[in-house]
Amino acid sequence: MKKITIKDIATEAEVSISTVSFVINGKGEKMGISGAVIKKVQDVAERLNYRPSMIATSLRTGKTRSIGLIVEDISNQFFADLARVIEDEAKNIDYRVFYCSTGDDDERSQELIHSLLQANVDGFIITPTKNLEESVELLIKLKKPVVLIDRYFPGQRVSHVAMDNYEASNSATKFLINKGCKNIAVVNNTSEMIQMSLREDGCRDALKEAGIYKDSLVLHMKYHSNEQNRIAAVVEFFQKNKEIDAVIFLTNYMGLTGLQAFKDMGIRIPQDISVVSFDDHDSFKLHTPTITVIEQPIKEIAVKSIQLLMSQMTDMEVYKVEKSLKKGKLIIRESV
């Protein structure tokens, strides 16, 4: 299909190329072009399905109408769902989204930020890796609009949107306690990122409040580990602690690991153990029994992140740093 140019529009509308250019760039009235001609050009452009060149627009305005979205793992359902909503929200305001995964690799994260800087994206939405604080600080110094999602650096003055991880895990643990569970295990990873620390803190505080916290019932799995090793770690942990009657997995991939380990061990859910996992997943809905989860407010996080980014892109000089926490939802299913 032939690419439509402003020359094609000018020919069809029977006006000059400069007239089309002024109209398309929103300068028709300023240049004294009549309302009738402006509407005629706009109607022809719409009928011919004209799309302005992104490069040309960038050269003219210094803006690319694009957002760089950097997440940990686009194949993870939580990040995939989050990226989809952000893309939809950006599309509503006529922005494109370039998204990429870090694999939780600090070096790759830094490379992605510099690549997107070279691509001249108008703003960044980032789920940062553990040691990315310096690169985020660089964006702030360059006065590049940036919003962190899902996790953040507590001492850094940068807008972020995340679930209230402490409240979510605290409430889920109290739910298990109210169901009569006495030996509740917590399965975390070794990343030490803020969201993971807050989730563990919420569980621990609820267990201590009930007088049933046991440090021996907390498992920290190696963060960078393959599925086989994770399953082996879960099996070893539960074989060693046979008194466990409930468990909270602090990510969905750890929850999926646990389900596989329990299947291999012949542990029945919920007869032998009650299970709760962070972050919903299609497998949790299809599993028999279905798995109780703490669902993140993906829509709210995505919408708020775009709003915060737009406020910066509109006027970097007057925007205020905003730290937004959204409430999660405990979805009770058959595993408890």
C-alpha positions as CSV (number, residue, x, y, z in Angstrom):
1,M,0.0,0.0,0.0
2,K,1.3,3.4,-1.0
3,K,2.3,5.7,1.9
4,I,0.1,8.8,1.9
5,T,2.0,12.1,1.9
6,I,1.0,15.7,2.4
7,K,1.4,16.2,-1.3
8,D,-1.4,13.6,-1.9
9,I,-3.6,15.5,0.5
10,A,-2.8,18.8,-1.2
11,T,-3.7,17.4,-4.6
12,E,-6.9,15.8,-3.4
13,A,-8.0,19.0,-1.4
14,E,-6.9,21.3,-4.3
15,V,-4.7,23.4,-1.9
16,S,-1.0,24.1,-1.6
17,I,1.4,21.7,0.2
18,S,2.2,24.5,2.7
19,T,-1.5,24.9,3.5
20,V,-1.8,21.2,4.3
21,S,1.4,21.4,6.4
22,F,0.0,24.3,8.5
23,V,-3.4,22.5,9.0
24,I,-1.8,19.2,10.0
25,N,0.5,20.9,12.5
26,G,-2.3,22.8,14.1
27,K,-1.3,26.2,12.8
28,G,-4.1,26.7,10.3
29,E,-5.9,29.5,12.2
30,K,-2.7,31.2,13.2
31,M,-1.7,31.4,9.5
32,G,-5.1,32.9,8.5
33,I,-6.5,29.8,6.8
34,S,-10.3,29.8,6.7
35,G,-12.3,27.3,8.8
36,A,-13.8,25.8,5.6
37,V,-10.3,25.0,4.1
38,I,-9.1,23.6,7.4
39,K,-12.0,21.3,7.7
40,K,-11.6,20.2,4.0
41,V,-7.9,19.3,4.5
42,Q,-8.7,17.5,7.8
43,D,-11.5,15.5,6.1
44,V,-9.3,14.5,3.2
45,A,-6.4,13.5,5.5
46,E,-8.8,11.3,7.5
47,R,-10.4,9.8,4.4
48,L,-6.9,8.9,3.0
49,N,-5.9,7.5,6.4
50,Y,-2.9,9.8,6.6
51,R,-0.3,9.1,9.3
52,P,2.4,11.7,10.0
53,S,6.0,10.5,10.0
54,M,7.2,9.9,13.5
55,I,10.7,11.0,12.6
56,A,9.5,14.2,10.9
57,T,7.3,15.0,13.9
58,S,10.2,14.4,16.3
59,L,12.5,16.7,14.3
60,R,9.8,19.4,14.2
61,T,8.6,19.3,17.8
62,G,11.4,17.5,19.7
63,K,8.7,15.0,20.8
64,T,8.2,11.4,19.5
65,R,4.9,10.7,21.3
66,S,6.4,7.6,22.6
67,I,6.9,6.0,26.0
68,G,9.6,3.6,27.1
69,L,8.2,0.8,29.3
70,I,10.8,-1.3,31.0
71,V,9.6,-4.4,33.0
72,E,11.3,-7.3,34.6
73,D,9.8,-10.1,32.4
74,I,7.2,-9.5,29.7
75,S,6.5,-13.3,29.7
76,N,5.3,-13.2,33.3
77,Q,1.6,-12.8,33.2
78,F,1.5,-9.9,35.7
79,F,3.9,-7.8,33.6
80,A,2.3,-8.9,30.4
81,D,-1.2,-7.8,31.7
82,L,0.3,-4.6,33.1
83,A,2.0,-3.7,29.8
84,R,-1.2,-4.4,27.8
85,V,-3.2,-1.9,30.0
86,I,-0.5,0.7,29.8
87,E,-0.3,0.3,26.0
88,D,-4.1,0.8,25.8
89,E,-4.0,3.8,28.1
90,A,-1.2,5.3,26.1
91,K,-3.0,4.7,22.8
92,N,-6.0,6.7,24.2
93,I,-3.8,9.8,24.3
94,D,-2.1,9.0,21.0
95,Y,1.2,7.7,22.4
96,R,3.2,4.6,21.3
97,V,4.8,2.3,23.8
98,F,8.2,0.6,23.3
99,Y,8.5,-2.1,25.9
100,C,11.3,-4.4,26.8
101,S,12.4,-6.8,29.6
102,T,15.4,-6.6,31.9
103,G,15.4,-10.2,33.0
104,D,16.3,-8.6,36.4
105,D,19.7,-7.9,35.0
106,D,21.2,-4.5,36.1
107,E,23.5,-4.2,33.2
108,R,20.8,-4.9,30.7
109,S,18.5,-2.4,32.4
110,Q,21.1,0.3,32.1
111,E,21.6,-0.5,28.4
112,L,17.9,-0.3,27.8
113,I,17.6,3.1,29.4
114,H,20.4,4.5,27.3
115,S,18.9,2.9,24.2
116,L,15.6,4.5,24.9
117,L,17.3,7.8,25.6
118,Q,18.9,7.6,22.2
119,A,15.5,6.9,20.7
120,N,14.3,10.1,22.3
121,V,11.2,8.6,24.0
122,D,9.2,11.3,25.8
123,G,9.0,9.4,29.1
124,F,9.8,6.3,31.0
125,I,7.8,3.8,33.0
126,I,10.1,1.4,34.8
127,T,10.0,-1.6,37.1
128,P,13.6,-1.1,38.4
129,T,16.2,-3.8,39.1
130,K,17.9,-3.9,42.5
131,N,20.8,-1.6,41.5
132,L,19.2,0.7,39.0
133,E,18.8,3.7,41.4
134,E,21.8,5.5,39.8
135,S,20.4,5.2,36.3
136,V,17.0,6.5,37.5
137,E,18.8,9.4,39.2
138,L,20.4,10.1,35.8
139,L,16.9,10.4,34.2
140,I,15.9,12.8,36.9
141,K,19.0,15.0,36.4
142,L,18.3,15.0,32.6
143,K,14.7,16.1,33.5
144,K,13.3,13.1,31.7
145,P,9.8,12.2,32.9
146,V,9.9,8.9,34.8
147,V,7.6,6.8,36.9
148,L,8.5,3.6,38.7
149,I,5.9,0.9,39.0
150,D,5.6,-2.3,41.2
151,R,8.8,-1.4,43.1
152,Y,10.8,1.7,44.0
153,F,13.7,3.0,46.0
154,P,12.5,4.4,49.3
155,G,14.9,7.3,49.6
156,Q,14.6,8.5,46.0
157,R,12.5,11.5,45.0
158,V,10.7,10.0,42.0
159,S,7.0,9.3,41.5
160,H,6.0,5.7,41.8
161,V,2.9,3.5,41.7
162,A,2.7,0.1,43.5
163,M,0.4,-2.1,45.4
164,D,0.3,-1.7,49.2
165,N,2.3,-4.9,49.6
166,Y,2.5,-4.8,53.4
167,E,-1.2,-4.4,53.8
168,A,-2.0,-7.2,51.2
169,S,0.3,-9.8,52.8
170,N,-0.7,-8.8,56.3
171,S,-4.4,-9.2,55.5
172,A,-3.9,-12.5,53.7
173,T,-1.9,-13.9,56.6
174,K,-4.7,-12.9,59.1
175,F,-7.2,-14.6,56.8
176,L,-5.3,-17.9,57.1
177,I,-5.0,-17.4,60.9
178,N,-8.7,-16.8,61.2
179,K,-9.2,-20.1,59.3
180,G,-7.4,-21.9,62.1
181,C,-4.0,-22.3,60.5
182,K,-1.3,-22.5,63.2
183,N,1.9,-23.3,61.2
184,I,2.0,-20.9,58.3
185,A,5.0,-20.9,56.0
186,V,6.2,-17.9,53.9
187,V,8.1,-18.5,50.7
188,N,10.1,-15.5,49.4
189,N,13.1,-15.0,47.1
190,T,16.5,-13.5,47.9
191,S,16.1,-10.4,45.7
192,E,15.6,-8.1,48.7
193,M,13.7,-5.6,46.5
194,I,11.3,-3.3,48.4
195,Q,8.1,-5.0,47.4
196,M,9.4,-8.4,48.4
197,S,10.6,-7.1,51.8
198,L,7.3,-5.5,52.5
199,R,5.4,-8.6,51.6
200,E,7.5,-10.7,54.0
201,D,7.2,-7.9,56.7
202,G,3.4,-8.0,56.4
203,C,3.3,-11.8,56.9
204,R,5.8,-11.8,59.8
205,D,4.0,-9.0,61.7
206,A,0.6,-10.7,61.4
207,L,2.1,-14.0,62.6
208,K,3.9,-12.3,65.5
209,E,0.8,-10.5,66.5
210,A,-1.0,-13.9,66.7
211,G,2.0,-15.4,68.6
212,I,2.7,-18.1,66.0
213,Y,5.7,-16.7,64.1
214,K,8.5,-19.2,63.4
215,D,11.6,-18.1,61.7
216,S,12.2,-21.7,60.6
217,L,9.0,-21.6,58.5
218,V,10.4,-18.9,56.2
219,L,12.0,-20.1,53.0
220,H,14.2,-17.8,50.8
221,M,14.7,-19.3,47.4
222,K,17.6,-18.2,45.2
223,Y,16.3,-15.4,42.9
224,H,18.3,-16.5,39.8
225,S,17.4,-20.2,39.8
226,N,15.9,-22.5,37.3
227,E,12.5,-24.2,37.8
228,Q,14.0,-27.6,38.7
229,N,16.2,-26.2,41.5
230,R,13.3,-24.2,42.8
231,I,11.1,-27.3,43.0
232,A,13.9,-29.2,44.7
233,A,14.2,-26.3,47.3
234,V,10.5,-26.4,48.0
235,V,10.4,-30.2,48.4
236,E,13.3,-30.1,50.8
237,F,11.8,-27.3,52.9
238,F,8.4,-29.0,53.2
239,Q,9.8,-32.4,53.9
240,K,11.9,-30.8,56.7
241,N,8.9,-29.0,58.2
242,K,6.0,-31.5,58.1
243,E,3.9,-29.5,60.6
244,I,3.2,-26.7,58.0
245,D,-0.6,-26.4,57.5
246,A,-0.6,-23.3,55.3
247,V,1.7,-21.4,53.0
248,I,1.9,-18.0,51.3
249,F,4.0,-17.7,48.2
250,L,5.1,-14.1,47.6
251,T,5.1,-14.3,43.8
252,N,3.1,-16.2,41.2
253,Y,6.1,-18.0,39.8
254,M,7.0,-19.3,43.3
255,G,3.3,-20.3,43.7
256,L,3.4,-22.3,40.5
257,T,6.7,-23.9,41.7
258,G,5.0,-24.9,45.0
259,L,2.0,-26.5,43.2
260,Q,4.4,-28.7,41.1
261,A,6.3,-29.6,44.3
262,F,3.2,-30.5,46.2
263,K,2.0,-32.7,43.2
264,D,5.4,-34.5,43.2
265,M,5.1,-35.0,47.0
266,G,1.5,-36.2,47.0
267,I,0.5,-33.2,49.3
268,R,-3.2,-32.5,48.9
269,I,-4.7,-29.0,48.7
270,P,-6.5,-27.9,50.9
271,Q,-6.8,-31.2,52.9
272,D,-3.1,-31.3,53.9
273,I,-2.1,-27.6,53.3
274,S,-3.9,-24.3,52.5
275,V,-2.3,-22.2,49.8
276,V,-2.3,-18.5,49.0
277,S,-0.2,-16.9,46.3
278,F,0.6,-13.3,45.2
279,D,-0.4,-12.3,41.7
280,D,-3.2,-14.1,39.9
281,H,-2.3,-16.5,37.0
282,D,-4.4,-18.5,34.5
283,S,-3.0,-21.7,36.0
284,F,-4.4,-20.8,39.4
285,K,-7.9,-20.5,38.0
286,L,-7.6,-23.8,36.1
287,H,-5.9,-25.8,38.9
288,T,-7.9,-28.3,40.8
289,P,-8.6,-27.0,43.4
290,T,-8.5,-23.4,42.3
291,I,-5.9,-21.3,44.1
292,T,-6.6,-18.3,46.4
293,V,-4.6,-15.3,45.4
294,I,-3.7,-11.7,46.2
295,E,-4.6,-9.9,43.0
296,Q,-2.7,-6.7,42.1
297,P,-4.8,-3.7,41.0
298,I,-3.3,-3.8,37.5
299,K,-5.8,-1.4,35.9
300,E,-5.3,1.2,38.7
301,I,-1.5,1.0,38.6
302,A,-1.4,1.4,34.8
303,V,-3.8,4.3,34.7
304,K,-2.1,6.1,37.6
305,S,1.4,5.6,36.1
306,I,0.2,7.2,32.8
307,Q,-1.4,10.1,34.6
308,L,1.8,10.8,36.6
309,L,3.9,10.5,33.5
310,M,1.7,12.9,31.6
311,S,1.8,15.4,34.4
312,Q,5.6,15.5,34.0
313,M,5.6,15.5,30.2
314,T,3.1,18.5,30.3
315,D,5.3,20.6,32.6
316,M,8.4,19.2,34.3
317,E,9.0,22.5,36.2
318,V,5.8,22.4,38.3
319,Y,5.0,18.7,38.8
320,K,5.2,17.2,42.3
321,V,6.6,13.8,43.1
322,E,3.7,11.5,44.0
323,K,4.1,8.1,45.7
324,S,0.9,6.2,45.2
325,L,-0.1,2.9,46.8
326,K,-3.0,0.9,45.5
327,K,-4.9,-1.7,47.5
328,G,-4.7,-5.3,46.5
329,K,-7.6,-7.8,46.6
330,L,-7.8,-11.2,48.2
331,I,-9.6,-13.6,45.9
332,I,-10.8,-16.5,47.9
333,R,-10.9,-19.8,46.0
334,E,-10.8,-23.5,46.9
335,S,-7.2,-23.8,48.2
336,V,-8.0,-22.6,51.7
